[in-house]
Amino acid sequence: MELSERKKKILRAVVESYIQTAEPVGSKALAELAGVKVSSATIRNELAELTELGYLEQPHTSAGRVPSPQGYRLYVNELMEEQRLSL
């Protein structure tokens, strides 16, 4: 299944935030980070779909989401910005 641009932006924001903080990422934080002009309820629905598809995991019921190995793989293959390495 092809992910929508909104799902890709949300997944990118989850992965990058989790890499920086090592904390599960909630919908309210994503509403500010993802650059998507939608409500936190809409983001929660997108997070639920990404979780069902296997790209995210939820450590426990009231926690935010963390990337799954499949989510990291998609991030590295398609979503991560290329960086030039110095010599």
N, C-alpha and C positions, 0 to 999 in steps of 0.2 A: 504494500500500500504506500502510495506517495504521500508524504506529509505536506500539509499546507505551509505557506510562508509564515503564518502566525505561529504554528506549532514549532517550526524550525527556529524562529526567533526566541520563543519561550524555552525550548530545549537548550539553545546556545546560552541564554542567560542563566539557566539552572546550572549547567556545567561550569561556566566561568565563575559564578558566585560560589559554588561548592569548592572549586579549586582554591579560591582565595580564602574562604572562611572555614572550610571543613565542617560546616554546619548544614543541616537540612534547610532547604530554601522554601519559604512559604509564599502563598499567592500575593499577599500584600507587598512583600519585598519585590516580587517579580513585576508587579504593576508599575513600580518605579524604575526597575532595571531594564526590563525587556524592550522598552521603547514602543510598546503596543498600546494604543489608545482604547483600551477596553476595561471593564470593571474587574475587580478581583474575583467576582463570582464566575465570570467568563473564563478567567485564567484558571480557576479551580476546575472547571469543566475540561479545559484543554489538558491540564495536568492529569486528570483522571484518565483521559483517553491515551495520553502518552504512557501512563502506567500500564493500562490494559494492553498496549502494543509492545510493552517490554522495554521501553527506552528509559523509564524512571522506576524507582522503587520508593516505598514509603516505610521507613523504619518502624513506626507504630502509628496508630489511628490519628492522633492529634498532631503528628509531626509534619513538617514540610517534606519535600521530595529530594531524593539524591539520585544521581545518574547510575544506571545499571551498566554492566560491561557493554551491552548492545548500544546504549546511549552514548557512551564514550567513543565507541567505534564509529558511529554516525558523525559525531562531532569532529573527530580526527579526519575522517574521509571526506566530509562535505562542508562542515560549518566553520571550522577553524580558519582564521585568517593566516595566510602564509607569512612567515617571518624570514627576513634575510639574515643569515649568519655572518658574523664578522670573521675575518681571516684569523 
